[in-house]
């Protein structure tokens, strides 16, 4: 079976923004609760980075642990030949990444219910759970370069969006020791404002959420969570009252109208058609001049914040934009 890549960036919608914000908040609460109870105070040994998990221990070993470290799940079976090639690579990388993720191995023959819950059609299959949120990574045999790229993106998302910095690994620690986060995140001065943004999103109050994110950025311009939240909330605000058919019609009839193309690109991005949105605006930059050109360029740069600077589609679009401009 050929590997099936799963993008970490999906459809951009209100539910996705809220889910990320809420999962991050739950992760913070779980870590704070563990700290109050005196849990999670010891480092782990390298041997603790790869664990066998069954249905009985899934909630404790995967869901609960995912509030402090990304958990990568390797679904395998003894009879599966590709699994015998993939699993050793994942186990070696778990140790090499030194606590940035935890590898949970699940034997599908002994845990049919978990296989069904994850909707797995074939193995090997690799998923991740971050702050209680399941993410498909890839299915089938995969090369090490592809695996590393996927893991790099996973740990970046886990840190930037959920504040999960991983486990402290001590080669001298006894196997089976309790883990702790590499960098316990104290409550920041802007947590209340970020909470207010989440509450506004819950209430469908996009202007309120936008203002809350702007309040954070006014005092801390580099706040990654606020920048991401603001870019996504502003996108949702722009497309919420659009008539999609009319927007598409205008874009088709007016290929040189920057405003029409920008509106259509917003719809593209909100619908998860990232490359279509980027391509439309790059073409608009190439065809227009002056204020129209700057408007298209500026909107495209805003979209880069929505998708994420490290996304390969953003990297490619930046190069294409540079060619269009110069």
DOMAR-21845 format. One record per residue: residue in one letter; x negated, y, z of N, C-alpha, C, O in turn. Coordinates in steps of 0.2 Angstrom, whole numbers, padded with zeros to 4 digits, always signed. Each point is the difference from the previous one (the first is absolute). Layout:
# DOMAR-21845
aXYZXYZXYZXYZ ...
# end
This chain:
# DOMAR-21845
x-0004-0006+0000+0004+0006+0000-0004+0006+0000-0005+0001+0004 x+0006+0004-0008-0004+0006-0001+0002+0005+0006+0006+0000+0002 x-0011+0003+0001+0002+0005+0005+0005+0005-0002-0001+0003-0006 x+0005-0001+0010+0005+0005-0001-0001+0006+0005+0001+0000+0006 x-0004+0005-0009-0002+0006+0004+0006+0004+0003+0005+0000-0004 x-0005+0002+0010+0006+0004+0003-0003+0006+0002-0004+0001+0004 x+0007+0005-0007-0002+0006+0002+0002+0002+0007+0005-0002+0002 x-0009+0006+0001+0001+0002+0007+0005+0006-0001+0003+0002+0005 x-0002+0001-0010+0004+0006-0001+0006-0002-0004-0001-0002-0006 x+0007+0003+0009+0006-0002-0004+0004+0006-0002-0002+0005-0001 x+0009-0007+0001+0005+0006-0001-0001+0005+0005+0000-0002+0006 x+0000+0008-0007+0000+0005+0005+0007+0003+0001+0003+0003-0004 x-0001-0005+0010+0007+0002+0001+0001+0002+0008-0005-0002+0004 x+0010+0004-0002+0001+0002+0007-0001-0005+0004-0003+0000+0006 x+0006-0006-0007-0001-0006+0004-0007-0002+0001-0002-0002+0006 x-0002+0002-0011-0007-0001+0000-0004+0004+0005-0004-0002+0004 x+0005+0009-0005-0003+0005+0005+0002-0002+0007-0004+0000+0004 x+0011+0000-0003+0002-0002+0007-0003-0006+0003-0002+0000+0006 x+0002-0005-0010-0003-0007+0002-0007+0001+0002-0002-0003+0006 x-0002+0007-0010-0007+0000+0002-0001+0004+0007-0004-0001+0004 x+0008+0007-0004-0001+0004+0006+0003-0004+0006-0003+0001+0006 x+0008-0004-0006+0003-0004+0005-0005-0006+0002-0001-0001+0006 x-0002-0002-0010-0004-0006+0001-0006+0003+0004-0003-0003+0004 x+0000+0009-0006-0006+0003+0003+0002+0001+0007-0004-0001+0005 x+0010+0004-0004+0002+0002+0007+0001-0006+0004-0002+0000+0006 x+0005-0005-0008+0000-0007+0003-0007-0002+0002-0001-0003+0006 x-0003+0003-0011-0007-0002+0002-0003+0004+0005-0004-0003+0005 x+0005+0009-0005-0003+0004+0006+0003-0002+0006-0004+0000+0005 x+0010-0001-0004+0004-0001+0006-0003-0007+0002-0001-0001+0006 x+0000-0004-0010-0002-0006+0002-0007+0000+0003-0001-0003+0005 x-0003+0007-0008-0007+0000+0002+0000+0004+0007-0004-0002+0005 x+0008+0007-0004+0000+0004+0006+0003-0005+0006-0002+0000+0005 x+0007-0004-0007+0003-0005+0005-0005-0005+0002-0001-0002+0006 x-0003+0000-0011-0005-0005+0002-0006+0003+0004-0002-0003+0005 x+0001+0009-0006-0005+0004+0004+0002+0000+0007-0003+0000+0005 x+0010+0002-0004+0003+0001+0007+0000-0006+0004-0001+0000+0006 x+0001-0006-0010+0001-0006+0004-0007-0003+0001-0001-0006+0003 x-0004+0009-0006-0007-0002+0001-0002-0005-0005-0005-0004+0001 x+0009+0003-0006-0002-0005-0005-0005+0003-0005-0001+0006-0001 x-0002-0011-0003-0004+0003-0006-0006+0003+0002-0001+0006-0003 x-0002-0008+0008-0006+0004+0003-0007-0003-0002-0005+0003+0001 x+0005-0009-0004-0006-0004-0001-0001+0000-0008+0004+0000-0004 x-0011-0001+0002-0001+0000-0007+0001-0008-0002+0000-0004+0005 x+0000+0003-0011+0001-0007-0003-0006-0002-0002-0005+0004-0002 x+0004-0011+0001-0006-0003-0003+0002-0001-0008+0006+0001-0001 x-0011-0001-0003+0001-0001-0007+0005-0006-0001+0004+0000-0005 x-0005-0006+0009+0005-0005-0001+0007+0001+0001+0004-0003-0003 x-0002+0009+0007+0007+0002+0001+0003+0003-0006+0006+0002+0000 x-0010+0000-0005+0002+0003-0006+0004-0004-0005+0003+0003-0004 x-0003-0010+0005+0003-0004-0004+0004-0005+0004-0003-0003+0005 x+0010+0003-0005+0004-0004+0004+0005-0004-0004+0002+0002-0005 x+0000-0008+0008+0005-0004-0002+0007+0002+0003+0000+0001+0006 x+0005+0000-0010+0006+0003+0003+0006-0005-0002+0000-0002-0006 x+0004+0001+0010+0006-0004-0002+0007+0004+0002-0001+0005+0002 x+0006-0008-0003+0007+0003+0001+0001+0003+0007+0002+0005+0001 x-0004-0009+0004+0001+0001+0007-0005+0006+0002+0002+0004+0004 x-0008-0003-0007-0004+0006+0002+0000+0005-0005-0004+0005+0001 x+0008-0005-0006+0000+0005-0005+0001+0007+0002-0003+0005-0001 x+0009-0004+0006+0001+0007+0002-0006+0002+0004-0001+0006+0000 x-0001-0010+0005-0006+0002+0004-0006+0002-0004-0003+0005+0001 x+0001-0010-0005-0007+0000-0003+0000+0005-0007-0005+0002-0002 x+0011-0001-0001+0000+0004-0006+0004+0006+0001-0003+0006-0001 x+0009-0006+0003+0004+0006+0001-0003+0005+0005-0001+0006-0001 x+0000-0009+0007-0003+0004+0005-0007+0003-0001-0001+0005+0001 x-0003-0010-0004-0007+0002-0001+0000+0005-0006-0005+0004+0000 x+0010-0004-0004+0000+0005-0006+0001+0007+0003-0001+0005-0004 x+0002-0004+0010+0001+0007+0003-0007+0003+0001-0001+0006+0002 x-0004-0010-0002-0007+0002+0002-0005-0001-0006-0006+0003+0000 x+0007-0008-0004-0004-0002-0005+0004-0002-0006+0005-0004+0001 x-0007+0005-0008+0003-0003-0005-0001-0008+0000-0005-0002+0001 x+0011-0002-0002-0001-0007+0000+0001-0002-0007+0006+0001-0003 x-0011-0005+0000+0001-0003-0006+0002-0007+0001-0003-0004+0004 x+0008+0002-0008+0002-0007+0001-0001-0004-0006+0001+0002-0006 x-0005-0008+0007-0002-0004-0005+0005-0006+0000-0001-0005+0004 x+0006+0004-0009+0004-0006+0000-0003-0005-0004-0002+0001-0006 x+0001-0007+0009-0004-0005-0003+0003-0007+0001+0004-0001+0004 x-0007-0004-0007+0001-0007+0002-0006-0004-0002-0004+0001-0004 x+0004-0007+0007-0006-0005+0000+0000-0002-0008-0006-0001-0002 x+0011+0000-0001+0000-0003-0007-0001+0005-0005-0001-0002-0006 x+0001+0009+0008-0001+0005-0005-0007+0001-0002-0004+0003+0004 x+0002-0004-0010-0007+0000-0002-0003+0008+0000-0005+0002+0002 x+0010+0002-0005-0002+0007+0000-0001+0003+0007-0004+0005+0001 x+0008-0007+0004-0001+0002+0007-0007-0002+0002-0002+0004+0004 x+0000-0009-0006-0007-0002+0003-0006+0004-0003-0005+0001+0003 x+0007+0003-0008-0005+0005-0003+0001+0007+0003-0005+0003+0002 x+0011-0002-0001+0002+0007+0003-0001+0001+0007-0003+0005+0002 x+0005-0010+0002+0000+0001+0007-0007+0001+0003-0001+0004+0004 x-0004-0008-0006-0007+0002+0002-0002+0007-0001-0004+0003+0004 x+0006+0000-0010-0002+0007-0001+0003+0004+0004-0003+0005+0003 x+0010-0006-0001+0003+0005+0004-0003-0001+0007+0000+0005+0004 x-0001-0011-0001-0003-0001+0006-0007+0004+0001-0001+0003+0005 x-0003-0004-0010-0007+0004+0000+0001+0007+0000-0003+0004+0003 x+0008-0001-0007+0001+0007+0000+0003+0003+0006-0001+0005+0002 x+0005-0009+0001+0003+0002+0007-0006+0001+0005+0001+0005+0004 x-0006-0009-0004-0006+0001+0004-0004+0006-0002-0002+0004+0004 x+0001-0003-0011-0004+0005-0003+0004+0007+0001-0004+0005+0002 x+0010-0005-0002+0004+0007+0001+0000+0002+0008+0002+0005+0002 x-0005-0010+0002-0001+0002+0007+0005+0003+0004-0001+0005+0003 x+0007-0008-0004+0006+0002+0005+0004+0005-0004+0005+0002+0003 x-0006+0000-0009+0005+0004-0004+0006-0003-0002+0005+0003-0001 x-0005-0010+0001+0007-0004+0000-0001-0006+0003-0006-0003+0001 x+0011+0000+0001+0001-0007+0003+0003-0005-0005+0005+0002-0004 x-0008-0008+0003+0002-0005-0005+0004-0005+0004-0003-0003+0004 x+0009+0002-0006+0005-0005+0003+0001-0005-0006+0003+0002-0005 x-0005-0008+0007+0001-0006-0005+0007-0004+0002+0000-0002+0005 x+0004+0001-0010+0006-0003+0001+0001-0006-0005+0000+0001-0006 x+0000-0007+0009+0001-0006-0004+0008-0001-0002+0004+0000+0004 x-0003+0001-0010+0007+0000-0002+0004-0006+0001+0006+0000+0001 x-0010-0006-0002+0003-0006+0002+0003-0001+0007+0005-0003+0001 x-0008+0006+0003+0002+0000+0007+0004+0006+0002+0003+0000+0006 x-0002+0004-0010+0003+0007+0002+0005+0002-0006-0001+0005-0003 x+0005-0010+0001+0005+0002-0006+0004+0006+0001+0001+0003-0005 x+0001-0002+0011+0005+0006+0001-0004+0006-0001+0003+0005-0003 x-0009-0004+0005-0004+0006-0002-0001+0001-0007+0000+0005-0003 x-0001-0011-0001-0001+0001-0007+0006+0002-0003+0000+0004-0005 x+0006-0006+0007+0006+0002-0003+0002+0007+0002+0002+0004-0004 x-0004-0001+0010+0001+0006+0002-0004+0005-0004+0003+0006-0001 x-0009-0008-0001-0004+0005-0004+0002-0001-0008-0003+0004-0004 x+0007-0009+0003+0002+0000-0007-0005-0003-0005-0001+0002-0006 x-0003-0006+0009-0006-0003-0004+0002-0005-0005+0003-0005+0002 x-0005+0005-0008+0002-0004-0005-0006-0005-0002+0001-0006-0002 x-0007+0008+0004-0006-0004-0001-0006+0002+0004+0000+0006+0003 x-0005-0010-0002-0006+0001+0004-0006-0001-0004+0000-0004-0005 x-0005+0007+0007-0001+0005+0006+0004+0007-0001+0001+0002-0006 x+0001+0000+0011+0004+0007+0000-0003+0004+0006-0001-0003+0006 x-0001+0009-0007-0003+0004+0005+0005+0006+0001+0001+0004-0004 x+0001-0003+0011+0003+0006+0002-0003+0004+0005-0005-0003+0003 x+0007+0009-0001-0003+0003+0005+0006+0003+0004+0006+0001-0002 x-0007+0000+0009+0005+0003+0004-0003+0005+0004-0005-0001+0003 x+0007+0007-0004-0002+0006+0003+0005+0004+0004+0005+0002-0003 x-0006-0001+0009+0005+0003+0005+0007-0003-0001+0005+0003+0000 x-0005-0010-0001+0006-0004-0001+0003+0000-0007+0005-0003-0001 x-0008+0007-0003+0002+0000-0007-0003-0005-0005-0007+0000+0000 x+0010-0004-0003-0003-0005-0004-0001+0003-0007+0004+0003-0003 x-0010-0005+0000-0003+0003-0007-0002-0006-0004-0005-0003+0003 x+0007+0001-0008-0003-0005-0005-0006+0003-0003-0001+0005-0002 x-0005-0009+0003-0006+0002-0003-0001-0004-0007-0001+0004-0005 x+0000-0010+0005-0001-0004-0006+0002-0007+0000+0001-0003+0006 x+0001+0000-0011+0002-0007+0000-0005-0004-0005-0001+0003-0006 x-0001-0009+0007-0004-0004-0004-0008+0002+0001-0001+0004+0005 x-0003-0008-0008-0007+0001+0001-0002+0007-0002+0003+0003-0005 x-0008+0000+0008-0002+0007-0001-0008+0000+0001-0003-0003+0004 x+0000+0007-0008-0007+0001+0000-0002+0004+0006+0004+0004+0003 x-0010-0004-0001-0002+0004+0006+0000+0007-0001+0002+0004+0005 x-0003-0002-0010+0000+0008-0002+0007+0002+0001+0001+0006+0003 x+0004-0009-0006+0007+0002+0001+0002-0001+0007+0004+0005+0003 x-0006-0010+0001+0002+0000+0007-0003+0005+0004+0004+0003+0004 x-0010-0001-0005-0003+0006+0003+0003+0006-0001+0002+0004+0005 x+0000-0003-0011+0004+0007-0002+0006+0000+0004+0002+0005+0002 x+0002-0011-0002+0006+0000+0003+0000+0001+0008+0003+0004+0003 x-0008-0007+0000-0002+0001+0007-0002+0007+0002+0002+0003+0005 x-0006+0000-0010-0002+0007+0002+0006+0005+0000+0001+0004+0004 x+0004-0005-0009+0006+0004+0000+0004-0001+0006+0003+0004+0002 x-0002-0011+0000+0004-0001+0006-0003+0003+0006+0004+0003+0003 x-0010-0003-0002-0003+0003+0006+0001+0007+0000+0000+0003+0005 x-0001+0000-0011+0001+0007+0000+0007+0003+0001+0001+0004+0004 x+0004-0008-0007+0007+0002+0002+0001-0001+0007+0004+0004+0003 x-0006-0010+0000+0001-0001+0007-0003+0005+0004+0003+0002+0005 x-0009+0001-0006-0003+0005+0004+0004+0007-0001+0001+0004+0004 x+0000-0002-0011+0002+0007-0001+0008+0000+0002+0002+0006+0002 x+0002-0011-0004+0007+0001+0001+0002-0003+0007+0005+0003+0003 x-0009-0007+0000+0003-0003+0006-0005+0001+0006+0001-0002+0006 x-0007+0005-0007-0005+0001+0005-0003-0007+0003-0002+0000+0005 x+0002-0005-0009-0003-0007+0002-0007+0000-0002-0002-0001-0006 x-0003+0002+0011-0007+0000-0002-0003-0007+0002-0006-0001-0001 x+0010-0004+0002-0003-0007+0001-0002-0002+0007+0002+0003+0005 x-0006-0008-0005-0002-0003+0006-0007+0001+0002-0004+0000-0005 x+0002+0000+0011-0007+0000+0002-0003-0007+0000+0003-0004+0003 x-0008+0003-0007-0003-0007-0001-0007+0000+0004-0004+0004-0001 x+0003-0009+0006-0006+0000+0003-0002-0008-0001+0003-0004+0003 x-0009+0004-0006-0003-0007-0001-0001-0004+0006+0000-0006+0000 x-0001+0009+0006-0001-0003+0006+0006-0002+0004+0000-0003+0005 x+0006+0006-0008+0006-0002+0004+0002-0007-0001-0001-0003-0005 x+0005+0001+0010+0002-0007+0000+0006-0001-0004+0004+0004+0000 x-0004-0009-0005+0006-0001-0004+0007+0000+0004+0000-0003+0006 x+0005+0006-0008+0006+0000+0003+0001+0006+0005+0005+0000+0003 x-0010+0004-0003+0001+0006+0004+0005+0005-0003+0002+0000-0006 x+0001+0004+0010+0005+0005-0002-0003+0006-0005-0006+0002+0002 x+0009+0000-0007-0002+0005-0004+0002+0007+0002+0005+0000+0004 x-0008+0005-0006+0002+0007+0001-0001+0004-0006-0004-0003-0005 x+0007+0008+0004-0001+0004-0006-0006+0003+0000-0003+0002+0006 x+0000-0001-0012-0007+0003+0000+0000+0007+0002-0005+0003+0003 x+0010+0001-0003+0001+0007+0002+0007+0001+0002+0004+0002-0004 x-0003-0002+0010+0007+0001+0002+0002+0007-0001-0004+0005+0001 x+0009-0004-0004+0002+0007-0003+0005+0003+0006+0005-0002+0001 x-0008+0007+0002+0004+0004+0005+0005+0004-0004+0000+0001-0006 x+0005+0001+0010+0005+0004-0003-0003+0007-0002-0003+0003+0004 x+0004-0001-0010-0003+0006-0002+0005+0006+0001+0006-0001+0002 x-0009+0007-0003+0004+0006+0001+0006+0001-0004+0004+0003+0001 x-0004-0007-0007+0005+0001-0005+0005-0006+0000+0004+0000-0005 x-0005-0005+0009+0004-0006+0000+0008+0002+0001+0004-0003-0004 x-0003+0008+0008+0007+0002+0001+0003+0003-0007+0006-0001-0002 x-0010+0005-0002+0002+0002-0006+0001-0005-0005+0005+0000-0004 x-0009-0005+0004+0000-0006-0005+0007-0004+0002+0003-0002-0004 x-0002+0001+0011+0006-0003+0002+0006+0004-0003+0005-0003-0002 x-0005+0009+0002+0005+0005-0002+0002-0002-0007+0005+0000-0003 x-0011+0000-0001+0001-0002-0007+0004-0006-0001+0004-0001-0005 x-0006-0005+0008+0003-0006+0000+0007+0000+0002+0004-0003-0004 x-0002+0007+0009+0007+0001+0002+0004+0003-0005+0006-0001-0002 x-0009+0006-0002+0003+0004-0005+0001-0005-0006+0006+0001-0003 x-0011-0005+0001+0002-0005-0005+0005-0005+0002+0004-0001-0005 x-0004-0001+0011+0006-0004+0002+0007+0003-0001+0004-0003-0002 x-0004+0010+0003+0006+0003+0000+0002+0002-0008+0005+0004-0001 x-0010-0005-0003+0001+0002-0007-0002+0007-0001+0002+0003-0005 x-0005+0000+0010-0002+0008+0000-0006+0001-0003-0005+0001+0003 x+0004-0002-0010-0006+0001-0003-0003+0007+0001-0006+0000+0001 x+0010+0006-0001-0004+0006+0001-0003+0000+0007-0005+0003+0001 x+0009-0006+0004-0003+0000+0007-0006-0004+0000-0005+0002+0004 x+0004-0008-0007-0006-0004+0000-0005+0004-0004-0006+0000+0003 x+0007+0003-0008-0005+0004-0004-0003+0006+0005-0006+0001+0000 x+0010+0002+0003-0002+0006+0005-0004-0003+0005-0005+0003+0002 x+0007-0009+0001-0004-0003+0005-0007-0002-0002-0005+0001+0004 x+0004-0004-0010-0006-0002-0003-0004+0007-0001-0006+0000+0001 x+0009+0005-0003-0004+0006-0002-0002+0003+0007-0006+0003+0000 x+0010-0004+0005-0003+0003+0007-0006-0003+0002-0004+0003+0003 x+0004-0010-0004-0006-0004+0002-0006+0003-0005-0006+0001+0003 x+0007-0001-0009-0006+0002-0005-0002+0007+0002-0006+0002-0002 x+0010+0003+0004-0002+0007+0002-0005+0000+0005-0004+0004+0000 x+0004-0009+0004-0005+0000+0006-0005-0005-0002-0006+0000+0003 x+0007-0005-0007-0005-0006-0001+0001-0001-0008+0003-0005-0001 x-0006+0009-0003+0000-0001-0007-0002-0007-0003+0003-0003-0005 x-0007-0001+0009-0003-0006-0002+0004-0006+0002-0002-0006-0001 x+0008+0007+0005+0004-0006+0002+0003-0004-0005+0004+0002-0004 x-0007-0008+0003+0002-0004-0006+0007-0002+0001+0003+0000-0006 x+0000-0002+0011+0007-0002+0001+0004+0005-0002+0005-0001-0004 x-0006+0008+0006+0004+0005-0002+0000+0002-0007+0005+0001-0003 x-0011-0002+0000-0001+0002-0007+0004-0005-0004+0004+0001-0005 x-0004-0008+0007+0003-0005-0004+0008+0001+0001+0004+0000-0005 x-0002+0001+0011+0007+0001+0001+0003+0006-0003+0005+0000-0003 x-0009+0006+0003+0003+0006-0003+0000-0002-0008+0005+0002-0003 x-0010-0005+0000+0001-0001-0007+0006-0004-0002+0003+0001-0005 x-0002-0006+0009+0005-0005-0002+0007+0003+0002+0005+0000-0004 x-0004+0004+0009+0006+0003+0002+0002+0006-0005+0005+0000-0002 x-0010+0003-0001+0001+0006-0005+0002-0004-0006+0005+0003-0004 x-0008-0008+0002+0002-0004-0006+0008-0002+0001+0004+0001-0005 x-0003-0004+0010+0007-0002+0001+0005+0006+0000+0006-0001-0002 x-0008+0006+0005+0004+0006+0000+0002+0003-0007+0005+0002-0002 x-0011-0003-0002+0001+0003-0007+0005-0005-0004+0004+0003-0004 x-0004-0009+0005+0004-0005-0005+0006-0001+0003+0005-0003-0003 x-0003+0004+0009+0006-0002+0004+0006+0003-0004+0005-0004-0001 x-0005+0010-0001+0006+0003-0004+0000+0000-0007+0004+0003-0003 x-0009-0007+0000-0001+0000-0007+0005-0004-0003+0003-0005+0003 x-0001+0006-0010+0004-0004-0004-0005-0004-0004-0002+0003-0005 x+0001-0009+0006-0005-0003-0004+0001+0000-0007-0005+0001-0004 x+0011-0002+0002+0001-0001-0008-0001+0007-0003-0003+0000-0005 x+0005+0005+0008-0002+0007-0003-0007+0002+0000-0003+0002-0004 x+0000-0004+0010-0008+0001+0000-0003-0004-0006-0005+0003-0003 x+0007-0009+0002-0003-0004-0005+0001+0002-0007-0004+0001-0004 x+0010+0002+0003+0002+0003-0006-0004+0006-0002-0002+0001-0005 x+0002+0003+0010-0004+0006-0001-0007-0001-0001-0003+0003-0005 x+0000-0008+0008-0007-0002-0001-0001-0002-0007-0005+0001-0003 x+0010-0005+0001-0001-0003-0007+0001+0005-0006-0003+0000-0005 x+0007+0005+0007+0002+0005-0005-0005+0006+0000-0001+0004-0005 x-0003-0003+0010-0004+0005+0001-0007-0002+0002-0002+0001+0006 x-0002-0004-0010-0006-0003+0002-0006+0005+0002-0004-0002+0003 x+0005+0008-0005-0005+0006+0001+0003+0004+0006-0003+0005+0002 x+0009-0007+0001+0002+0004+0006-0003-0003+0006+0002-0005+0002 x-0006+0009+0001-0004-0002+0006+0005-0002+0006-0001-0005+0003 x+0006+0009-0002+0005-0001+0005+0004-0006-0001+0001-0004+0005 x+0001+0002-0011+0003-0006-0001-0004-0006+0001+0002-0005+0003 x-0008+0006-0005-0005-0006+0001-0002-0001+0007+0000-0006+0002 x+0000+0011+0002-0002+0000+0007+0006-0004+0004-0001-0004+0004 x+0007+0006-0006+0006-0003+0003+0000-0007-0001+0002-0004+0004 x-0003+0002-0011+0000-0007-0002-0005-0004+0004+0001-0006+0002 x-0007+0009-0001-0006-0003+0003+0002-0002+0007-0002-0005+0003 x+0005+0010+0001+0003-0001+0006+0004-0006+0001-0001-0004+0005 x+0006+0003-0010+0004-0006+0000-0004-0006-0001+0002-0005+0003 x-0007+0005-0007-0004-0005-0002-0003-0003+0007+0000-0006+0001 x-0003+0011+0002-0004-0002+0006+0005-0002+0006-0002-0005+0003 x+0007+0008-0002+0005-0002+0005+0003-0007-0001+0002-0003+0004 x-0002+0001-0011+0002-0007-0002-0005-0005+0000+0001-0006-0001 x-0007+0008+0003-0006-0004+0001-0004-0001-0007-0004-0004+0000 x+0006+0008-0005-0004-0001-0006-0006+0005+0000+0000+0006-0004 x-0005-0007+0007-0005+0004+0002-0004+0002-0007-0001+0006-0001 x-0001-0011-0003-0004+0002-0006+0004+0004-0005-0003+0004-0003 x+0010-0006+0003+0004+0004-0005+0000+0008+0003-0001+0004-0005 x+0002-0003+0011+0000+0007+0003-0007+0003-0002+0000+0006-0002 x-0006-0009+0004-0006+0003-0002-0001+0001-0007-0002+0006-0002 x+0003-0011-0002-0001+0001-0007+0005+0006-0003-0003+0004-0005 x+0009-0003+0007+0004+0005-0002-0003+0007+0001+0000+0004-0004 x-0003-0003+0010-0002+0006+0002-0007+0001-0003-0002+0006-0002 x-0002-0011+0001-0006+0001-0004+0001+0002-0007-0003+0005-0002 x+0008-0008-0001+0002+0002-0007+0002+0008+0000-0001+0003-0005 x+0005-0002+0010+0002+0007+0001-0005+0005+0000+0000+0006-0003 x-0005-0007+0008-0006+0004+0000-0004+0001-0006-0002+0005-0002 x+0002-0011-0002-0003+0001-0007+0003+0004-0005-0003+0003-0004 x+0010-0003+0005+0004+0004-0005+0002+0007+0001+0002+0004-0004 x-0003-0002+0011+0002+0007+0002-0006+0004+0002-0006-0002+0000 x+0008+0008+0001-0005+0005+0002+0002+0005+0005+0006+0000+0002 x-0010+0004+0001+0002+0005+0005+0003-0003+0006-0002-0005+0003 x+0008+0008-0001+0003-0002+0006+0003-0007+0000+0001-0003+0005 x+0002+0002-0011+0003-0007-0001-0005-0005+0001+0001-0005+0004 x-0007+0006-0006-0006-0005+0000-0001-0001+0008-0001-0005+0002 x+0000+0011+0001-0002+0000+0007+0006-0004+0004-0002-0003+0005 x+0008+0005-0006+0005-0004+0003+0000-0007+0000+0001-0004+0005 x-0002+0001-0011-0001-0007-0001-0006-0003+0004+0001-0005+0003 x-0006+0009-0004-0006-0003+0004+0001+0000+0007-0002-0005+0004 x+0005+0011-0001+0001+0000+0007+0004-0006+0002-0001-0003+0006 x+0007+0002-0009+0004-0005+0002-0003-0007+0000+0001-0004+0004 x-0005+0003-0009-0004-0006-0001-0004-0001+0006-0001-0006+0003 x-0003+0011-0001-0004-0001+0006+0004-0001+0006-0002-0004+0005 x+0008+0007-0004+0004-0002+0006+0002-0007+0000+0000-0003+0005 x+0001+0000-0011+0002-0007-0001-0006-0005+0002+0001-0005+0003 x-0007+0008-0004-0006-0004+0002+0001-0001+0008-0002-0006+0003 x+0004+0011+0001+0001-0001+0007+0005-0005+0002+0000-0003+0005 x+0006+0003-0009+0005-0005+0001-0003-0007+0000+0002-0004+0004 x-0005+0003-0010-0003-0007-0001-0006-0002+0004+0000-0006+0002 x-0004+0010-0001-0006-0001+0004-0006+0001-0004-0001-0003-0006 x-0004+0006+0009-0006+0002-0004-0004-0006-0003-0004+0000-0005 x+0004-0006+0009-0004-0005-0002+0003-0005-0004-0003-0005-0003 x+0010+0006+0001+0003-0004-0004-0003+0000-0007-0002+0006-0003 x+0000-0012+0000-0003+0000-0007+0004+0004-0005-0003+0003-0005 x+0009-0002+0005+0004+0003-0005-0001+0008+0001+0000+0004-0005 x-0001-0002+0011-0002+0007+0001-0007+0002-0002-0001+0005-0003 x-0004-0010+0004-0007+0001-0002+0000+0001-0008-0003+0004-0003 x+0007-0009+0000+0000+0000-0008+0004+0007-0002-0002+0003-0005 x+0007-0001+0008+0004+0006-0002-0005+0006+0001+0001+0005-0003 x-0005-0005+0009-0004+0006+0001-0005+0001-0006-0001+0005-0003 x-0002-0011+0001-0004+0001-0006+0003+0002-0006-0002+0004-0004 x+0009-0007+0003+0003+0002-0006+0002+0008+0000+0000+0003-0005 x+0002-0001+0011+0001+0007+0001-0006+0005-0002+0001+0005-0003 x-0006-0008+0006-0006+0004-0002-0002+0001-0007-0001+0005-0003 x+0003-0011-0001-0001+0001-0007+0005+0004-0004-0002+0004-0004 x+0008-0004+0007+0005+0004-0003-0001+0008+0001+0001+0004-0004 x-0004-0003+0010-0002+0007+0002-0006+0003-0004+0000+0006-0001 x-0005-0010+0000-0006+0002-0002-0003-0003-0007-0005+0001-0002 
# end
